[in-house]
Amino acid sequence: MQENSEPVVLLGKIPTDAIGNLAKEHLKRKSAAQEDSGVFSAEAFYASNAIKDERTTDVCSIKRSKQSSIAGMAAGGQYAENSLIQQIAFEEELHPHVLQFMTERRRGTSCPVVVDYGAADGETVGKLLQKFKEMSLNFTAVLQDLPTNDWGAASEILEQLQVGQLQPSHRLSEVLAASGSPRQSVVSCAGSFFEQVMPDNSVDLSISGSAYHWLSSTDGLPRPSGICLDLAKFPESMRQEWAERARADWATILRHRCAELRAGGMLMAIIPCAPCIPLALHLLEACFQDFDRRGLLRAEAKVLNGFVLPMFIHRTAQDLSDGFLGLPMKVRLCEVRPRRNAYMPAGGFAEPSDRQRFGQRMAGWCFGWAAGIIEDGVGSDNSDDFRRCLAESFAVHAHSSEMCIGMGCGIVLAERI
């Protein structure tokens, strides 16, 4: 994932019996947020979750935020260990298209340049590179992420997967210069995907899994005061400003990827979209509220106004397609569809221990992408307690039908022409 500056967590107060009441209220709204087909309707979900005015709760007090951002995914291989939902979506939705493209390129470019944007610790792209090697495909793989990414963990994971030694960013030009000859090489590229990070016309395949939903910043965006993690609960006027920022960021991302791609190259991306375990966001929100009441939030966090997540998941397929307007790219596929929660056991919850195990894995999933947010809010000394609180909450609500949806998945394939 990507963001441009240091992490900031912004917190306030909402008087409520956090975990139990918040989840119960959400479940009561479920029917209003679901179509007959069982697929969530974004419009209905907005309507059922929006905070109407200040008479319901104080979270409607509008604040203009200073910049809020995330520096990267959980370090030390914890993201790889706790990102099964993202990994399976990438494998099932993108692998077939990637492998077909690479097989066809075997007859053309001798060593296609493949860039994974928001590569984190490399587990997801590493499994793809394993398939390249099994098929005897040549490649120059570039792992792009922030300079603050845990590149040491990425190097270790790639070595464990036996796909090659990760070369440092300062060797990128050298590696690209040699990409015309058959080889299998892997190199890092430290930077922000909101900027151009590769030379013009240098990339054959641009891929990204579960990264492009993060915003470049939340600087100047309105936000409710208090703890509010789900944008669907924002008043309509606030959501529109966040949506406009997301549209601008998506257009920026595509403009830079287009410049980097060679003619005939492909962009393939998975983008988290609603529905995206909305109950999970509510339970995470509830744990923060519980820690606030217990006086366990860090003083640095409490002096700032409004805690939100610097991401936007409420996109439609049309929103994603519109980002290509005016670019020399042809959209081959653009869909948004829900996916099953990969942590949900196929046999259900026969024993109490099954629910506990599910709760622990869902808490781990939250820590995988939100560890920085959580530790900024409660401090590293309280993070284990927070994780237990979150795991218990997920275990209690394991039977909820809304837990079955793992991630609303936006799938985009586009060719550079």
MITI-96794 format. One line per field, with one value per residue (C-alpha): x, y, z. Coordinates in steps of 0.05 Angstrom, whole numbers, plus 5000, padded with zeros to 4 digits. Layout:
<sites>
x = X	...;
y = Y	...;
z = Z	...;
</sites>
This chain:
<sites>
x = 5000	5020	5018	5064	5081	5086	5029	4979	4920	4864	4816	4758	4697	4630	4586	4563	4570	4619	4629	4562	4515	4551	4550	4477	4457	4495	4461	4393	4411	4432	4367	4368	4439	4427	4393	4350	4410	4449	4500	4507	4480	4528	4470	4429	4488	4504	4432	4426	4492	4495	4495	4437	4450	4479	4417	4437	4511	4566	4606	4573	4614	4653	4728	4779	4835	4908	4945	4931	4970	4999	5072	5065	5039	5057	5131	5170	5130	5066	5029	5046	5023	4957	4935	4901	4840	4882	4928	4872	4836	4901	4913	4842	4826	4893	4938	4902	4907	4979	5001	4966	5000	5068	5060	5043	5102	5148	5144	5160	5200	5255	5249	5185	5190	5136	5124	5083	5059	5049	5086	5094	5134	5131	5090	5036	5081	5130	5079	5066	5141	5143	5094	5137	5197	5156	5136	5209	5188	5240	5224	5251	5207	5205	5175	5152	5133	5150	5221	5194	5172	5204	5250	5288	5226	5211	5281	5274	5206	5229	5289	5243	5200	5263	5247	5311	5351	5319	5368	5368	5334	5400	5411	5344	5374	5427	5376	5330	5387	5398	5325	5333	5369	5336	5341	5301	5316	5282	5296	5263	5238	5228	5178	5105	5058	5024	5086	5121	5173	5194	5223	5176	5159	5197	5143	5109	5062	5038	5004	4976	4938	4898	4938	4904	4848	4895	4891	4952	4932	4871	4898	4840	4785	4726	4716	4668	4696	4706	4723	4691	4724	4670	4661	4590	4571	4595	4544	4534	4570	4632	4630	4628	4692	4727	4701	4730	4798	4795	4777	4836	4884	4860	4869	4940	4957	4933	4968	5035	5024	5006	5071	5111	5079	5104	5054	5019	5034	4980	4956	4923	4899	4854	4825	4785	4715	4652	4626	4689	4671	4635	4622	4698	4707	4652	4683	4752	4719	4684	4750	4780	4719	4726	4799	4780	4731	4783	4833	4881	4888	4954	4953	4982	4923	4869	4889	4874	4805	4770	4799	4787	4822	4860	4828	4768	4732	4665	4679	4636	4661	4642	4685	4744	4732	4724	4796	4821	4785	4833	4890	4917	4892	4837	4799	4792	4757	4728	4683	4667	4643	4642	4687	4678	4717	4777	4781	4711	4717	4683	4652	4625	4635	4623	4661	4672	4746	4729	4700	4760	4807	4767	4769	4844	4854	4808	4844	4910	4882	4865	4934	4965	4941	4927	4983	5011	4943	4930	4997	4994	4927	4938	5014	5056	5047	4972	4972	4968	4909	4876	4887	4854	4795	4788	4794	4741	4694	4703	4692	4626	4601	4630	4561	4541	4524	4562	4627	4621	4639	4715	4728	4690	4738	4748	4784	4815	4852	4873	4921	4968	4956;
y = 5000	5072	5139	5198	5218	5199	5161	5202	5173	5221	5202	5230	5208	5175	5157	5086	5015	5002	4930	4897	4955	4977	4907	4897	4963	4945	4877	4911	4953	4893	4884	4956	4947	4883	4870	4810	4777	4779	4828	4893	4956	5014	5064	5026	5016	5091	5107	5058	5078	5153	5197	5244	5303	5325	5301	5228	5234	5285	5252	5298	5358	5374	5382	5397	5348	5357	5303	5232	5175	5106	5090	5017	4948	4908	4893	4830	4787	4798	4825	4762	4719	4756	4775	4711	4749	4794	4737	4691	4747	4762	4689	4674	4739	4760	4699	4670	4736	4747	4678	4683	4750	4724	4662	4705	4751	4690	4699	4773	4811	4764	4786	4824	4876	4863	4915	4901	4967	4966	4900	4903	4843	4807	4745	4757	4772	4719	4664	4691	4690	4617	4601	4640	4597	4532	4552	4571	4643	4697	4761	4823	4833	4900	4906	4977	5005	5062	5073	5056	4987	4928	4910	4861	4819	4822	4797	4739	4719	4718	4675	4627	4622	4609	4661	4701	4750	4819	4870	4941	5001	5034	4977	4987	5023	4969	4913	4947	4957	4882	4864	4854	4788	4725	4723	4718	4776	4814	4885	4935	5004	5051	5108	5127	5099	5167	5188	5160	5111	5075	5105	5121	5060	5012	4966	4907	4887	4933	4894	4913	4875	4911	4976	5028	5041	5082	5157	5201	5241	5264	5335	5384	5332	5339	5287	5273	5285	5221	5152	5136	5083	5070	5124	5099	5130	5199	5252	5255	5322	5293	5229	5270	5307	5241	5211	5270	5260	5186	5202	5250	5199	5144	5189	5206	5133	5114	5173	5151	5077	5095	5134	5076	5022	5003	5000	4933	4929	4913	4942	4890	4909	4888	4945	4934	4960	4958	4911	4899	4865	4928	4894	4885	4960	4970	4921	4953	5021	4993	4969	5038	5068	5018	5036	5110	5099	5060	5118	5076	5120	5157	5230	5249	5217	5247	5319	5314	5313	5255	5185	5160	5112	5145	5100	5098	5033	5058	5054	5026	4994	5058	5098	5054	5056	5132	5140	5119	5175	5213	5162	5119	5056	5007	4977	4902	4885	4927	4894	4899	4836	4809	4752	4702	4713	4666	4659	4630	4555	4512	4468	4525	4533	4464	4479	4541	4535	4545	4613	4631	4611	4652	4712	4707	4702	4762	4803	4784	4806	4875	4881	4861	4925	4969	4954	5025	5056	5013	5024	5099	5099	5054	5048	4986	4968	4961	4930	4858	4876	4910	4848	4804	4851	4850	4774	4764	4811	4775	4708	4732	4754	4697	4671	4738	4729	4793	4760	4715	4771	4777	4835	4872	4863	4913	4879	4922	4900	4953	4954	5010	5028;
z = 5000	4991	5025	5020	5091	5164	5199	5239	5279	5295	5351	5390	5430	5412	5472	5458	5484	5429	5409	5422	5406	5344	5314	5332	5300	5237	5232	5239	5178	5137	5099	5076	5050	5011	4944	4930	4897	4962	4934	4972	4939	4950	4946	4998	5042	5040	5057	5114	5146	5136	5198	5188	5234	5301	5339	5330	5350	5354	5298	5248	5271	5208	5214	5161	5170	5169	5130	5153	5122	5129	5121	5099	5115	5177	5180	5194	5145	5185	5125	5084	5143	5151	5080	5056	5032	4987	4964	4942	4905	4867	4850	4828	4791	4761	4754	4693	4656	4676	4655	4588	4575	4595	4552	4491	4506	4504	4428	4432	4484	4507	4579	4597	4652	4704	4759	4822	4851	4927	4932	5009	5033	4966	4984	4932	4873	4897	4886	4816	4801	4824	4768	4719	4738	4734	4662	4645	4631	4630	4669	4701	4763	4798	4868	4880	4948	4995	5020	5090	5066	5101	5044	5088	5098	5023	5008	5058	5031	4959	4978	5016	4954	4913	4860	4864	4905	4912	4885	4915	4883	4863	4814	4778	4718	4710	4714	4664	4616	4616	4608	4533	4544	4572	4647	4712	4759	4816	4837	4885	4868	4927	4915	4913	4861	4859	4820	4759	4786	4722	4657	4599	4556	4600	4629	4595	4651	4707	4763	4831	4884	4938	4939	4896	4946	4991	4983	4970	5031	5070	5075	5074	5071	5118	5171	5228	5297	5336	5312	5245	5202	5150	5098	5086	5153	5132	5112	5037	5028	5062	5020	4956	4974	4991	4926	4887	4920	4903	4830	4825	4856	4809	4749	4773	4782	4713	4680	4708	4693	4622	4613	4640	4596	4528	4470	4476	4550	4600	4666	4711	4780	4837	4877	4942	4934	4976	5000	5040	5106	5132	5198	5206	5201	5253	5302	5293	5305	5367	5397	5389	5423	5480	5490	5488	5546	5584	5577	5536	5475	5468	5487	5420	5386	5430	5418	5344	5313	5281	5266	5196	5148	5090	5037	4991	4975	4951	4876	4820	4756	4721	4768	4753	4678	4677	4702	4633	4596	4552	4559	4502	4536	4518	4576	4566	4631	4687	4740	4814	4848	4920	4941	4997	5061	5054	5130	5136	5149	5096	5149	5190	5265	5294	5358	5400	5384	5310	5326	5369	5313	5263	5310	5317	5242	5228	5281	5248	5181	5210	5240	5174	5140	5200	5249	5243	5255	5315	5348	5335	5371	5431	5434	5425	5499	5489	5420	5445	5489	5430	5387	5440	5444	5368	5364	5417	5380	5314	5349	5379	5310	5270	5250	5219	5145	5131	5153	5092	5045	5044	4997	4943	4886	4830	4771	4718	4654	4604	4545	4526	4453;
</sites>
